[in-house]
Amino acid sequence: MTRYVLAGGCFWCLDAVYRRVQGVQNVICGYTGGDLPTPTYDQVSLGTTGHAEAVEIIFDESVVPQDVILDLFFLIHDPTTLNRQGNDVGTQYRSALFYTDDNQKKVFENAIERAKRHWSKTIVTELTPLGMFYPAEEYHQNYFNTNPGNGYCSIVIEPKIAKARSTYKKWFIEGKNENN
């Protein structure tokens, strides 16, 4: 199994997309990249802890290639906006790839290079060593599937899922809304 920790704005969006991808065994919303031990959502949302909303993705590379996981990341968020995704503004919503070793760093660098072909503006995604990853509160986990009537889910998340499914149909689980 391979573990990636990625930040691309609100973690609910990344969580909802990756739960639908074949070979993804687990997705956990959480916080990383900051200085405060065991931060809470309320603390991170202030933008003063240095943490980013991120997801930890555990996936099986024999089922889904690492390039698909990373190319999806660059498809479903805007890596050219600094500390912002849509109306979510602050360092907690930054675009970042948190690597665990030199090999993973190189894989992430290659993904950034591939993504440059699809974006006309400069990609500002941070490439940062992974420190501590703190799981978010339980109510953030699998948020899209457990809150189907939420306006944010229908207005922001659903279009991202549709875009990802349309572009990477081969890798999406057929007939299921989630894989765990």
C-alpha positions as CSV (number, residue, x, y, z in Angstrom):
1,M,0.0,0.0,0.0
2,T,1.1,3.5,-0.7
3,R,0.3,6.6,1.5
4,Y,0.0,10.1,0.1
5,V,-0.9,13.2,2.1
6,L,-2.3,15.9,-0.1
7,A,-3.8,19.4,0.6
8,G,-6.0,21.1,-2.0
9,G,-8.4,23.4,-0.3
10,C,-11.3,22.0,1.7
11,F,-10.5,18.4,2.6
12,W,-14.2,17.3,2.1
13,C,-13.7,17.7,-1.7
14,L,-10.6,15.5,-1.9
15,D,-12.1,13.0,0.4
16,A,-15.3,12.7,-1.7
17,V,-13.4,12.1,-4.9
18,Y,-10.8,9.7,-3.7
19,R,-13.4,7.5,-1.9
20,R,-14.8,6.7,-5.4
21,V,-11.5,5.6,-6.9
22,Q,-10.7,2.0,-7.4
23,G,-7.8,0.8,-5.3
24,V,-8.2,3.5,-2.7
25,Q,-8.4,1.6,0.6
26,N,-8.8,4.5,3.0
27,V,-9.1,8.3,3.1
28,I,-8.8,10.3,6.3
29,C,-9.4,14.0,6.5
30,G,-6.9,15.8,8.8
31,Y,-4.4,18.5,9.4
32,T,-0.7,18.7,8.7
33,G,2.1,21.3,8.0
34,G,1.7,23.3,11.2
35,D,3.3,23.8,14.6
36,L,0.4,23.2,17.1
37,P,0.2,19.6,18.4
38,T,-3.2,17.9,18.0
39,P,-5.0,20.9,16.4
40,T,-8.8,21.1,16.2
41,Y,-10.9,22.3,13.3
42,D,-11.7,25.5,15.2
43,Q,-8.0,26.3,15.6
44,V,-7.0,25.4,12.1
45,S,-9.8,27.4,10.6
46,L,-8.4,30.5,12.1
47,G,-5.4,30.2,9.8
48,T,-2.9,30.8,12.6
49,T,-1.6,27.2,13.3
50,G,0.2,26.8,10.0
51,H,-1.7,23.6,9.3
52,A,-3.4,22.8,6.0
53,E,-6.6,20.8,5.6
54,A,-5.3,17.6,4.0
55,V,-6.3,14.0,3.3
56,E,-4.3,10.9,3.9
57,I,-4.9,8.5,1.1
58,I,-4.0,4.8,1.3
59,F,-4.1,3.1,-2.1
60,D,-3.0,-0.1,-3.9
61,E,-0.7,0.8,-6.8
62,S,-1.4,-2.6,-8.3
63,V,-5.0,-1.4,-8.9
64,V,-4.6,2.4,-9.4
65,P,-1.3,4.0,-10.6
66,Q,0.2,6.7,-8.4
67,D,0.1,9.0,-11.5
68,V,-3.7,8.7,-11.5
69,I,-4.0,9.6,-7.8
70,L,-1.8,12.7,-8.4
71,D,-3.3,13.8,-11.7
72,L,-6.7,13.7,-10.1
73,F,-5.4,15.9,-7.4
74,F,-4.4,18.6,-9.9
75,L,-7.7,18.2,-11.8
76,I,-10.1,18.7,-8.9
77,H,-8.5,21.8,-7.3
78,D,-6.8,25.0,-8.6
79,P,-3.1,24.7,-7.9
80,T,-2.5,28.2,-9.2
81,T,-4.2,30.1,-6.4
82,L,-2.1,30.9,-3.4
83,N,-3.8,30.0,-0.1
84,R,-7.2,29.8,-1.6
85,Q,-9.7,27.5,-3.2
86,G,-12.9,29.4,-4.3
87,N,-14.4,31.2,-1.4
88,D,-12.1,29.3,1.1
89,V,-9.2,31.7,1.8
90,G,-6.2,31.2,4.1
91,T,-3.1,29.1,4.5
92,Q,-5.2,26.2,5.8
93,Y,-6.6,25.9,2.2
94,R,-3.3,25.9,0.4
95,S,-2.3,23.5,-2.3
96,A,0.5,21.2,-1.0
97,L,2.0,17.8,-1.4
98,F,3.6,16.4,1.7
99,Y,6.3,13.8,0.9
100,T,7.7,11.1,3.2
101,D,11.0,10.5,1.4
102,D,13.2,11.5,-1.6
103,N,11.5,9.0,-3.9
104,Q,8.0,10.3,-3.1
105,K,9.3,13.9,-3.5
106,K,10.5,13.0,-7.0
107,V,7.1,11.4,-7.8
108,F,5.4,14.6,-6.6
109,E,7.8,16.8,-8.6
110,N,7.0,14.8,-11.7
111,A,3.3,15.3,-11.1
112,I,3.7,19.0,-10.8
113,E,5.6,19.0,-14.1
114,R,2.7,17.0,-15.8
115,A,0.2,19.4,-14.3
116,K,1.9,22.5,-15.9
117,R,0.6,21.3,-19.3
118,H,-3.0,21.9,-18.1
119,W,-2.7,25.2,-16.3
120,S,-1.8,28.5,-18.0
121,K,-0.9,30.2,-14.7
122,T,2.0,29.3,-12.4
123,I,1.4,26.3,-10.1
124,V,2.0,27.3,-6.5
125,T,1.5,23.9,-4.9
126,E,4.0,23.5,-2.1
127,L,6.3,20.5,-1.9
128,T,6.9,19.9,1.8
129,P,8.3,17.1,4.0
130,L,5.5,15.4,5.9
131,G,5.5,16.1,9.6
132,M,2.7,14.9,11.9
133,F,-0.6,14.2,10.4
134,Y,-3.6,14.7,12.7
135,P,-6.9,13.1,11.8
136,A,-9.7,15.6,11.8
137,E,-12.8,15.3,14.0
138,E,-15.1,12.4,13.2
139,Y,-17.8,14.7,11.7
140,H,-15.4,15.7,8.9
141,Q,-14.7,12.1,7.8
142,N,-16.7,11.0,4.7
143,Y,-18.6,14.3,4.9
144,F,-20.1,14.3,1.5
145,N,-21.7,10.9,1.9
146,T,-23.0,11.6,5.3
147,N,-24.4,15.1,4.5
148,P,-26.1,14.8,1.1
149,G,-28.4,17.7,1.7
150,N,-25.6,20.2,2.6
151,G,-25.5,23.1,0.1
152,Y,-21.6,23.0,0.0
153,C,-21.8,19.4,-1.1
154,S,-24.2,20.0,-4.0
155,I,-22.7,23.3,-5.2
156,V,-18.9,22.7,-4.7
157,I,-18.2,19.0,-4.2
158,E,-20.6,17.3,-6.7
159,P,-19.2,19.2,-9.7
160,K,-15.7,18.1,-8.7
161,I,-16.8,14.4,-8.5
162,A,-18.5,14.7,-11.9
163,K,-15.4,16.3,-13.4
164,A,-13.1,13.6,-12.0
165,R,-15.5,10.8,-12.9
166,S,-15.8,12.1,-16.5
167,T,-12.0,12.5,-17.0
168,Y,-11.0,9.3,-15.1
169,K,-14.0,7.0,-15.6
170,K,-11.8,3.9,-16.0
171,W,-10.6,4.4,-12.4
172,F,-14.0,5.1,-10.7
173,I,-16.0,2.5,-8.9
174,E,-19.1,1.6,-10.9
175,G,-22.4,1.8,-9.2
176,K,-21.0,2.8,-5.8
177,N,-20.8,6.2,-4.1
178,E,-17.9,5.2,-1.8
179,N,-15.4,2.5,-1.2
180,N,-15.1,2.5,2.5
